[in-house]
Amino acid sequence: MGEPLAEEVPLLQARDLRISYPIRSDGLFSRPGSFRAVSDASFVVRRGETVGLVGESGSGKSTIGKAILKLIPIESGEIEYDGTVISSLGERDFLPFRKRIQTIFQDPYASLNPRLTVGSIVAEPLIVHEPSLNRSERDERVASLLEKVGLPMDAMRRYPHQFSGGQRQRICIARALSSRPEFIVCDECVSALDVSVQAQIVNLLQDLQEEFGIAYLFIAHDLAVVEHISQQVLVMQEGRIVEQGSAESLYQSPQTEYARKLLAAVPDMPSIRAN
């Protein structure tokens, strides 16, 4: 009998994360302080998996997403990506990981440069991460991506204000996909959209995951959306992960009163396709 296979290294692993924000002093003699936004958070995301991160506003879930993307520093703990501790890397050493880790933000209009055409917006990551591509090759890749996310071919020549909210989020998804990432942080990426459009975007993300094997950290306050897209769910309250497990076990038998209260407020979203 052969040797047992070693357990697969998670794509992303967070260990005992603590993240604080500085608080300015409010008087001449008062001292500046800090606010602990995340305390002792640990979790893993495996390849091709969607992990839902849920909680009320201010619970710290978006802070974790920003820390993974190195948009904010961590106070202690570590974040490991594919076997490398990325939380201690400087910006130059982290640059190759920016190709592999992308994000989709909450407000699609605010995250798109209104002065650039959609073609230029989607091509930006290619210019940074694949400079060997010529203009024709970039245009071909951009056109293919726009088709993947369900946008018309003439979208390349148009500007963000000429699209609806759902179409703008599709542009953001195309931009995130352009560097061929393995992992995408979806930070409240459907919360600003109408319910029917939310369903379309969630279904699109599932289709892209099936095609490309992308892993998602899906940050949301709406457990109805998280239920349909996630295999694992983390529940955050006041900066701590108070419950985590499979989506099925959480929705059928939540272990904490906080999770039960969140589930009690879940609306029905029949328009989202079941996994």
Phi and psi restraints in degrees (value plus and minus 20) as a CYANA .aco file:
   2 GLY   PHI     -93.3   -53.3
   2 GLY   PSI     150.8   190.8
   3 GLU   PHI     -86.8   -46.8
   3 GLU   PSI     122.7   162.7
   4 PRO   PHI     -83.9   -43.9
   4 PRO   PSI     122.9   162.9
   5 LEU   PHI     -88.9   -48.9
   5 LEU   PSI     116.3   156.3
   6 ALA   PHI     -89.2   -49.2
   6 ALA   PSI     128.5   168.5
   7 GLU   PHI     -83.7   -43.7
   7 GLU   PSI     116.7   156.7
   8 GLU   PHI     -81.9   -41.9
   8 GLU   PSI     116.0   156.0
   9 VAL   PHI     -88.5   -48.5
   9 VAL   PSI     107.3   147.3
  10 PRO   PHI     -78.9   -38.9
  10 PRO   PSI     129.9   169.9
  11 LEU   PHI     -84.1   -44.1
  11 LEU   PSI     -64.1   -24.1
  12 LEU   PHI    -154.1  -114.1
  12 LEU   PSI     117.5   157.5
  13 GLN   PHI    -159.2  -119.2
  13 GLN   PSI     104.9   144.9
  14 ALA   PHI    -126.9   -86.9
  14 ALA   PSI     114.9   154.9
  15 ARG   PHI    -146.5  -106.5
  15 ARG   PSI      97.8   137.8
  16 ASP   PHI      30.1    70.1
  16 ASP   PSI      27.8    67.8
  17 LEU   PHI     -88.5   -48.5
  17 LEU   PSI     112.9   152.9
  18 ARG   PHI    -148.2  -108.2
  18 ARG   PSI     108.6   148.6
  19 ILE   PHI    -155.3  -115.3
  19 ILE   PSI     109.4   149.4
  20 SER   PHI    -147.4  -107.4
  20 SER   PSI     131.9   171.9
  21 TYR   PHI    -130.6   -90.6
  21 TYR   PSI     117.8   157.8
  22 PRO   PHI     -89.3   -49.3
  22 PRO   PSI     126.0   166.0
  23 ILE   PHI    -136.6   -96.6
  23 ILE   PSI     105.4   145.4
  24 ARG   PHI     -88.3   -48.3
  24 ARG   PSI     128.6   168.6
  25 SER   PHI     -91.0   -51.0
  25 SER   PSI     126.3   166.3
  26 ASP   PHI    -125.0   -85.0
  26 ASP   PSI      -5.1    34.9
  27 GLY   PHI    -181.9  -141.9
  27 GLY   PSI     150.3   190.3
  28 LEU   PHI     -82.7   -42.7
  28 LEU   PSI     -56.4   -16.4
  29 PHE   PHI    -126.2   -86.2
  29 PHE   PSI     -19.7    20.3
  30 SER   PHI    -104.8   -64.8
  30 SER   PSI     132.1   172.1
  31 ARG   PHI    -116.7   -76.7
  31 ARG   PSI     124.1   164.1
  32 PRO   PHI     -85.2   -45.2
  32 PRO   PSI     126.9   166.9
  33 GLY   PHI    -146.2  -106.2
  33 GLY   PSI    -179.1  -139.1
  34 SER   PHI    -168.6  -128.6
  34 SER   PSI     136.1   176.1
  35 PHE   PHI    -136.4   -96.4
  35 PHE   PSI     103.0   143.0
  36 ARG   PHI     -99.4   -59.4
  36 ARG   PSI      89.2   129.2
  37 ALA   PHI    -109.1   -69.1
  37 ALA   PSI     -51.5   -11.5
  38 VAL   PHI    -157.0  -117.0
  38 VAL   PSI     114.3   154.3
  39 SER   PHI    -148.3  -108.3
  39 SER   PSI     100.2   140.2
  40 ASP   PHI      31.9    71.9
  40 ASP   PSI      27.4    67.4
  41 ALA   PHI    -110.2   -70.2
  41 ALA   PSI     106.8   146.8
  42 SER   PHI    -153.5  -113.5
  42 SER   PSI     115.7   155.7
  43 PHE   PHI    -188.0  -148.0
  43 PHE   PSI     147.9   187.9
  44 VAL   PHI    -150.4  -110.4
  44 VAL   PSI     133.2   173.2
  45 VAL   PHI    -148.3  -108.3
  45 VAL   PSI     102.3   142.3
  46 ARG   PHI    -112.5   -72.5
  46 ARG   PSI     143.7   183.7
  47 ARG   PHI     -79.8   -39.8
  47 ARG   PSI     114.1   154.1
  48 GLY   PHI      51.0    91.0
  48 GLY   PSI      -8.9    31.1
  49 GLU   PHI    -125.7   -85.7
  49 GLU   PSI     130.8   170.8
  50 THR   PHI    -128.6   -88.6
  50 THR   PSI     102.4   142.4
  51 VAL   PHI    -129.4   -89.4
  51 VAL   PSI      99.2   139.2
  52 GLY   PHI    -104.7   -64.7
  52 GLY   PSI     115.0   155.0
  53 LEU   PHI    -140.2  -100.2
  53 LEU   PSI      89.4   129.4
  54 VAL   PHI    -142.4  -102.4
  54 VAL   PSI     137.0   177.0
  55 GLY   PHI     143.5   183.5
  55 GLY   PSI     149.2   189.2
  56 GLU   PHI     -90.6   -50.6
  56 GLU   PSI     146.3   186.3
  57 SER   PHI     -78.0   -38.0
  57 SER   PSI     114.5   154.5
  58 GLY   PHI      66.7   106.7
  58 GLY   PSI     -14.9    25.1
  59 SER   PHI     -98.5   -58.5
  59 SER   PSI     -35.0     5.0
  60 GLY   PHI      86.8   126.8
  60 GLY   PSI     -18.3    21.7
  61 LYS   PHI     -87.5   -47.5
  61 LYS   PSI     -62.4   -22.4
  62 SER   PHI     -89.1   -49.1
  62 SER   PSI     -48.6    -8.6
  63 THR   PHI     -81.9   -41.9
  63 THR   PSI     -60.1   -20.1
  64 ILE   PHI     -83.3   -43.3
  64 ILE   PSI     -63.6   -23.6
  65 GLY   PHI     -79.6   -39.6
  65 GLY   PSI     -62.8   -22.8
  66 LYS   PHI     -86.2   -46.2
  66 LYS   PSI     -54.3   -14.3
  67 ALA   PHI     -87.5   -47.5
  67 ALA   PSI     -59.9   -19.9
  68 ILE   PHI     -80.5   -40.5
  68 ILE   PSI     -58.6   -18.6
  69 LEU   PHI    -101.8   -61.8
  69 LEU   PSI     -19.8    20.2
  70 LYS   PHI      38.3    78.3
  70 LYS   PSI      16.5    56.5
  71 LEU   PHI    -106.5   -66.5
  71 LEU   PSI     -41.3    -1.3
  72 ILE   PHI    -157.1  -117.1
  72 ILE   PSI     132.4   172.4
  73 PRO   PHI    -101.7   -61.7
  73 PRO   PSI     137.9   177.9
  74 ILE   PHI    -120.3   -80.3
  74 ILE   PSI     133.1   173.1
  75 GLU   PHI    -102.8   -62.8
  75 GLU   PSI     -63.5   -23.5
  76 SER   PHI    -177.9  -137.9
  76 SER   PSI     153.1   193.1
  77 GLY   PHI      69.1   109.1
  77 GLY   PSI    -190.2  -150.2
  78 GLU   PHI    -174.0  -134.0
  78 GLU   PSI     135.9   175.9
  79 ILE   PHI    -140.7  -100.7
  79 ILE   PSI     102.5   142.5
  80 GLU   PHI    -131.7   -91.7
  80 GLU   PSI     113.4   153.4
  81 TYR   PHI    -144.4  -104.4
  81 TYR   PSI      97.3   137.3
  82 ASP   PHI      30.7    70.7
  82 ASP   PSI      22.5    62.5
  83 GLY   PHI      69.0   109.0
  83 GLY   PSI     -24.4    15.6
  84 THR   PHI    -132.7   -92.7
  84 THR   PSI     111.1   151.1
  85 VAL   PHI     -96.6   -56.6
  85 VAL   PSI      84.2   124.2
  86 ILE   PHI    -108.1   -68.1
  86 ILE   PSI     -38.1     1.9
  87 SER   PHI     -88.2   -48.2
  87 SER   PSI     -40.0     0.0
  88 SER   PHI    -119.9   -79.9
  88 SER   PSI     -18.2    21.8
  89 LEU   PHI     -99.7   -59.7
  89 LEU   PSI     125.6   165.6
  90 GLY   PHI     -96.0   -56.0
  90 GLY   PSI     150.7   190.7
  91 GLU   PHI     -80.7   -40.7
  91 GLU   PSI     -59.3   -19.3
  92 ARG   PHI     -83.9   -43.9
  92 ARG   PSI     -64.1   -24.1
  93 ASP   PHI     -92.4   -52.4
  93 ASP   PSI     -45.1    -5.1
  94 PHE   PHI    -102.0   -62.0
  94 PHE   PSI     -36.6     3.4
  95 LEU   PHI     -72.9   -32.9
  95 LEU   PSI     -63.8   -23.8
  96 PRO   PHI     -80.5   -40.5
  96 PRO   PSI     -48.0    -8.0
  97 PHE   PHI     -97.0   -57.0
  97 PHE   PSI     -41.0    -1.0
  98 ARG   PHI     -85.8   -45.8
  98 ARG   PSI     -47.2    -7.2
  99 LYS   PHI     -88.9   -48.9
  99 LYS   PSI     -54.5   -14.5
 100 ARG   PHI    -110.4   -70.4
 100 ARG   PSI     -40.2    -0.2
 101 ILE   PHI    -140.8  -100.8
 101 ILE   PSI      97.5   137.5
 102 GLN   PHI    -142.3  -102.3
 102 GLN   PSI     156.7   196.7
 103 THR   PHI    -163.4  -123.4
 103 THR   PSI     133.4   173.4
 104 ILE   PHI    -146.2  -106.2
 104 ILE   PSI      98.2   138.2
 105 PHE   PHI    -107.5   -67.5
 105 PHE   PSI     152.4   192.4
 106 GLN   PHI     -87.5   -47.5
 106 GLN   PSI     -68.1   -28.1
 107 ASP   PHI    -119.3   -79.3
 107 ASP   PSI      84.4   124.4
 108 PRO   PHI     -85.0   -45.0
 108 PRO   PSI     -51.2   -11.2
 109 TYR   PHI     -93.9   -53.9
 109 TYR   PSI     -61.8   -21.8
 110 ALA   PHI     -86.5   -46.5
 110 ALA   PSI     -44.9    -4.9
 111 SER   PHI    -114.1   -74.1
 111 SER   PSI     -15.1    24.9
 112 LEU   PHI    -134.5   -94.5
 112 LEU   PSI     113.6   153.6
 113 ASN   PHI     -91.8   -51.8
 113 ASN   PSI      94.2   134.2
 114 PRO   PHI     -87.5   -47.5
 114 PRO   PSI     -35.6     4.4
 115 ARG   PHI    -107.9   -67.9
 115 ARG   PSI     -28.3    11.7
 116 LEU   PHI    -125.0   -85.0
 116 LEU   PSI     127.7   167.7
 117 THR   PHI     -90.7   -50.7
 117 THR   PSI     142.3   182.3
 118 VAL   PHI     -81.2   -41.2
 118 VAL   PSI     -58.2   -18.2
 119 GLY   PHI     -79.9   -39.9
 119 GLY   PSI     -61.4   -21.4
 120 SER   PHI     -89.2   -49.2
 120 SER   PSI     -57.6   -17.6
 121 ILE   PHI     -83.1   -43.1
 121 ILE   PSI     -67.4   -27.4
 122 VAL   PHI     -90.5   -50.5
 122 VAL   PSI     -48.0    -8.0
 123 ALA   PHI     -99.3   -59.3
 123 ALA   PSI     -38.3     1.7
 124 GLU   PHI     -72.6   -32.6
 124 GLU   PSI     -70.5   -30.5
 125 PRO   PHI     -81.5   -41.5
 125 PRO   PSI     -50.8   -10.8
 126 LEU   PHI     -87.3   -47.3
 126 LEU   PSI     -58.4   -18.4
 127 ILE   PHI     -83.3   -43.3
 127 ILE   PSI     -58.3   -18.3
 128 VAL   PHI     -96.6   -56.6
 128 VAL   PSI     -67.9   -27.9
 129 HIS   PHI    -117.0   -77.0
 129 HIS   PSI     -39.6     0.4
 130 GLU   PHI    -152.8  -112.8
 130 GLU   PSI      45.0    85.0
 131 PRO   PHI     -85.5   -45.5
 131 PRO   PSI     -34.0     6.0
 132 SER   PHI     -94.5   -54.5
 132 SER   PSI     -35.7     4.3
 133 LEU   PHI     -91.1   -51.1
 133 LEU   PSI     117.5   157.5
 134 ASN   PHI    -107.1   -67.1
 134 ASN   PSI     156.4   196.4
 135 ARG   PHI     -79.4   -39.4
 135 ARG   PSI     -63.2   -23.2
 136 SER   PHI     -83.3   -43.3
 136 SER   PSI     -61.9   -21.9
 137 GLU   PHI     -86.5   -46.5
 137 GLU   PSI     -58.9   -18.9
 138 ARG   PHI     -84.9   -44.9
 138 ARG   PSI     -64.9   -24.9
 139 ASP   PHI     -81.2   -41.2
 139 ASP   PSI     -59.0   -19.0
 140 GLU   PHI     -84.7   -44.7
 140 GLU   PSI     -62.0   -22.0
 141 ARG   PHI     -85.1   -45.1
 141 ARG   PSI     -63.7   -23.7
 142 VAL   PHI     -82.5   -42.5
 142 VAL   PSI     -65.7   -25.7
 143 ALA   PHI     -79.8   -39.8
 143 ALA   PSI     -60.2   -20.2
 144 SER   PHI     -84.9   -44.9
 144 SER   PSI     -60.7   -20.7
 145 LEU   PHI     -86.5   -46.5
 145 LEU   PSI     -62.4   -22.4
 146 LEU   PHI     -83.2   -43.2
 146 LEU   PSI     -56.5   -16.5
 147 GLU   PHI     -86.2   -46.2
 147 GLU   PSI     -59.5   -19.5
 148 LYS   PHI     -79.3   -39.3
 148 LYS   PSI     -58.5   -18.5
 149 VAL   PHI    -112.9   -72.9
 149 VAL   PSI     -12.2    27.8
 150 GLY   PHI      63.3   103.3
 150 GLY   PSI       8.8    48.8
 151 LEU   PHI    -127.7   -87.7
 151 LEU   PSI     129.7   169.7
 152 PRO   PHI     -90.2   -50.2
 152 PRO   PSI     139.3   179.3
 153 MET   PHI     -81.3   -41.3
 153 MET   PSI     -54.7   -14.7
 154 ASP   PHI     -93.2   -53.2
 154 ASP   PSI     -21.2    18.8
 155 ALA   PHI     -81.2   -41.2
 155 ALA   PSI     -48.3    -8.3
 156 MET   PHI     -78.6   -38.6
 156 MET   PSI     -53.7   -13.7
 157 ARG   PHI    -114.1   -74.1
 157 ARG   PSI     -22.0    18.0
 158 ARG   PHI    -119.8   -79.8
 158 ARG   PSI     151.2   191.2
 159 TYR   PHI    -131.2   -91.2
 159 TYR   PSI     137.8   177.8
 160 PRO   PHI     -73.9   -33.9
 160 PRO   PSI     -56.2   -16.2
 161 HIS   PHI     -87.9   -47.9
 161 HIS   PSI     -31.3     8.7
 162 GLN   PHI    -108.2   -68.2
 162 GLN   PSI     -14.3    25.7
 163 PHE   PHI    -140.5  -100.5
 163 PHE   PSI     138.1   178.1
 164 SER   PHI     -95.4   -55.4
 164 SER   PSI     151.3   191.3
 165 GLY   PHI     -79.9   -39.9
 165 GLY   PSI     -63.6   -23.6
 166 GLY   PHI     -85.2   -45.2
 166 GLY   PSI     -58.7   -18.7
 167 GLN   PHI     -87.0   -47.0
 167 GLN   PSI     -56.6   -16.6
 168 ARG   PHI     -83.4   -43.4
 168 ARG   PSI     -58.9   -18.9
 169 GLN   PHI     -87.4   -47.4
 169 GLN   PSI     -51.7   -11.7
 170 ARG   PHI     -85.1   -45.1
 170 ARG   PSI     -55.6   -15.6
 171 ILE   PHI     -83.0   -43.0
 171 ILE   PSI     -63.3   -23.3
 172 CYS   PHI     -82.3   -42.3
 172 CYS   PSI     -58.3   -18.3
 173 ILE   PHI     -85.9   -45.9
 173 ILE   PSI     -63.2   -23.2
 174 ALA   PHI     -80.6   -40.6
 174 ALA   PSI     -62.2   -22.2
 175 ARG   PHI     -82.9   -42.9
 175 ARG   PSI     -62.5   -22.5
 176 ALA   PHI     -82.8   -42.8
 176 ALA   PSI     -55.0   -15.0
 177 LEU   PHI     -98.0   -58.0
 177 LEU   PSI     -37.9     2.1
 178 SER   PHI     -82.7   -42.7
 178 SER   PSI     -49.0    -9.0
 179 SER   PHI    -110.8   -70.8
 179 SER   PSI     -12.1    27.9
 180 ARG   PHI      36.9    76.9
 180 ARG   PSI      38.3    78.3
 181 PRO   PHI     -94.9   -54.9
 181 PRO   PSI     142.4   182.4
 182 GLU   PHI    -118.5   -78.5
 182 GLU   PSI     -38.8     1.2
 183 PHE   PHI    -164.8  -124.8
 183 PHE   PSI     112.1   152.1
 184 ILE   PHI    -148.4  -108.4
 184 ILE   PSI     109.7   149.7
 185 VAL   PHI    -108.1   -68.1
 185 VAL   PSI      94.7   134.7
 186 CYS   PHI    -120.5   -80.5
 186 CYS   PSI      77.5   117.5
 187 ASP   PHI    -115.0   -75.0
 187 ASP   PSI      74.6   114.6
 188 GLU   PHI      33.2    73.2
 188 GLU   PSI      22.6    62.6
 189 CYS   PHI     -95.7   -55.7
 189 CYS   PSI     -27.3    12.7
 190 VAL   PHI    -141.5  -101.5
 190 VAL   PSI     -21.2    18.8
 191 SER   PHI     -88.8   -48.8
 191 SER   PSI     -43.3    -3.3
 192 ALA   PHI    -110.6   -70.6
 192 ALA   PSI     -16.1    23.9
 193 LEU   PHI    -125.9   -85.9
 193 LEU   PSI     137.2   177.2
 194 ASP   PHI     -82.3   -42.3
 194 ASP   PSI     136.1   176.1
 195 VAL   PHI     -77.5   -37.5
 195 VAL   PSI     -64.5   -24.5
 196 SER   PHI     -85.0   -45.0
 196 SER   PSI     -56.1   -16.1
 197 VAL   PHI     -92.7   -52.7
 197 VAL   PSI     -56.6   -16.6
 198 GLN   PHI     -73.3   -33.3
 198 GLN   PSI     -66.5   -26.5
 199 ALA   PHI     -80.0   -40.0
 199 ALA   PSI     -62.4   -22.4
 200 GLN   PHI     -82.4   -42.4
 200 GLN   PSI     -63.4   -23.4
 201 ILE   PHI     -88.4   -48.4
 201 ILE   PSI     -61.5   -21.5
 202 VAL   PHI     -82.3   -42.3
 202 VAL   PSI     -63.9   -23.9
 203 ASN   PHI     -82.4   -42.4
 203 ASN   PSI     -58.7   -18.7
 204 LEU   PHI     -82.8   -42.8
 204 LEU   PSI     -65.4   -25.4
 205 LEU   PHI     -80.7   -40.7
 205 LEU   PSI     -59.7   -19.7
 206 GLN   PHI     -85.3   -45.3
 206 GLN   PSI     -61.8   -21.8
 207 ASP   PHI     -82.9   -42.9
 207 ASP   PSI     -62.5   -22.5
 208 LEU   PHI     -87.1   -47.1
 208 LEU   PSI     -56.6   -16.6
 209 GLN   PHI     -84.1   -44.1
 209 GLN   PSI     -62.3   -22.3
 210 GLU   PHI     -84.7   -44.7
 210 GLU   PSI     -57.7   -17.7
 211 GLU   PHI     -96.1   -56.1
 211 GLU   PSI     -61.7   -21.7
 212 PHE   PHI    -129.1   -89.1
 212 PHE   PSI     -26.7    13.3
 213 GLY   PHI      50.9    90.9
 213 GLY   PSI       8.2    48.2
 214 ILE   PHI     -95.2   -55.2
 214 ILE   PSI     123.3   163.3
 215 ALA   PHI    -117.4   -77.4
 215 ALA   PSI     123.9   163.9
 216 TYR   PHI    -142.9  -102.9
 216 TYR   PSI     120.1   160.1
 217 LEU   PHI    -122.7   -82.7
 217 LEU   PSI      87.6   127.6
 218 PHE   PHI    -121.6   -81.6
 218 PHE   PSI      80.8   120.8
 219 ILE   PHI    -110.2   -70.2
 219 ILE   PSI     107.2   147.2
 220 ALA   PHI    -181.2  -141.2
 220 ALA   PSI     138.2   178.2
 221 HIS   PHI    -121.6   -81.6
 221 HIS   PSI     -27.8    12.2
 222 ASP   PHI    -119.3   -79.3
 222 ASP   PSI      86.8   126.8
 223 LEU   PHI     -91.2   -51.2
 223 LEU   PSI     -37.9     2.1
 224 ALA   PHI     -84.7   -44.7
 224 ALA   PSI     -62.8   -22.8
 225 VAL   PHI     -89.5   -49.5
 225 VAL   PSI     -64.9   -24.9
 226 VAL   PHI     -80.9   -40.9
 226 VAL   PSI     -57.5   -17.5
 227 GLU   PHI     -77.4   -37.4
 227 GLU   PSI     -58.7   -18.7
 228 HIS   PHI    -102.6   -62.6
 228 HIS   PSI     -42.0    -2.0
 229 ILE   PHI    -129.0   -89.0
 229 ILE   PSI     -37.8     2.2
 230 SER   PHI    -121.7   -81.7
 230 SER   PSI     124.8   164.8
 231 GLN   PHI    -112.5   -72.5
 231 GLN   PSI     -56.6   -16.6
 232 GLN   PHI    -142.2  -102.2
 232 GLN   PSI     130.8   170.8
 233 VAL   PHI    -153.4  -113.4
 233 VAL   PSI     115.5   155.5
 234 LEU   PHI    -132.3   -92.3
 234 LEU   PSI     112.5   152.5
 235 VAL   PHI    -130.0   -90.0
 235 VAL   PSI     102.8   142.8
 236 MET   PHI    -128.8   -88.8
 236 MET   PSI     120.8   160.8
 237 GLN   PHI    -161.6  -121.6
 237 GLN   PSI     101.5   141.5
 238 GLU   PHI      29.4    69.4
 238 GLU   PSI      26.7    66.7
 239 GLY   PHI      65.9   105.9
 239 GLY   PSI     -21.9    18.1
 240 ARG   PHI    -139.6   -99.6
 240 ARG   PSI     125.7   165.7
 241 ILE   PHI    -102.7   -62.7
 241 ILE   PSI      89.3   129.3
 242 VAL   PHI    -115.8   -75.8
 242 VAL   PSI     -33.6     6.4
 243 GLU   PHI    -179.6  -139.6
 243 GLU   PSI     121.3   161.3
 244 GLN   PHI    -172.9  -132.9
 244 GLN   PSI     128.3   168.3
 245 GLY   PHI     148.3   188.3
 245 GLY   PSI    -191.5  -151.5
 246 SER   PHI     -85.9   -45.9
 246 SER   PSI     130.9   170.9
 247 ALA   PHI     -79.4   -39.4
 247 ALA   PSI     -59.3   -19.3
 248 GLU   PHI     -81.3   -41.3
 248 GLU   PSI     -67.4   -27.4
 249 SER   PHI     -88.2   -48.2
 249 SER   PSI     -56.7   -16.7
 250 LEU   PHI     -86.0   -46.0
 250 LEU   PSI     -64.5   -24.5
 251 TYR   PHI     -95.2   -55.2
 251 TYR   PSI     -47.8    -7.8
 252 GLN   PHI    -106.3   -66.3
 252 GLN   PSI     -54.2   -14.2
 253 SER   PHI    -168.0  -128.0
 253 SER   PSI      52.0    92.0
 254 PRO   PHI     -82.8   -42.8
 254 PRO   PSI     123.2   163.2
 255 GLN   PHI    -116.8   -76.8
 255 GLN   PSI     -36.2     3.8
 256 THR   PHI    -136.8   -96.8
 256 THR   PSI     132.4   172.4
 257 GLU   PHI     -83.5   -43.5
 257 GLU   PSI     -55.6   -15.6
 258 TYR   PHI     -82.2   -42.2
 258 TYR   PSI     -65.5   -25.5
 259 ALA   PHI     -83.7   -43.7
 259 ALA   PSI     -57.7   -17.7
 260 ARG   PHI     -84.2   -44.2
 260 ARG   PSI     -57.7   -17.7
 261 LYS   PHI     -87.2   -47.2
 261 LYS   PSI     -60.1   -20.1
 262 LEU   PHI     -83.2   -43.2
 262 LEU   PSI     -62.0   -22.0
 263 LEU   PHI     -87.6   -47.6
 263 LEU   PSI     -51.6   -11.6
 264 ALA   PHI     -84.8   -44.8
 264 ALA   PSI     -41.9    -1.9
 265 ALA   PHI    -117.5   -77.5
 265 ALA   PSI     -12.4    27.6
 266 VAL   PHI     -95.5   -55.5
 266 VAL   PSI     102.1   142.1
 267 PRO   PHI    -101.9   -61.9
 267 PRO   PSI     141.9   181.9
 268 ASP   PHI    -102.7   -62.7
 268 ASP   PSI     116.6   156.6
 269 MET   PHI    -148.7  -108.7
 269 MET   PSI      51.2    91.2
 270 PRO   PHI     -84.8   -44.8
 270 PRO   PSI     -37.1     2.9
 271 SER   PHI     -97.4   -57.4
 271 SER   PSI     -31.1     8.9
 272 ILE   PHI    -104.7   -64.7
 272 ILE   PSI     111.0   151.0
 273 ARG   PHI     -88.3   -48.3
 273 ARG   PSI     115.1   155.1
 274 ALA   PHI     -90.2   -50.2
 274 ALA   PSI     128.5   168.5
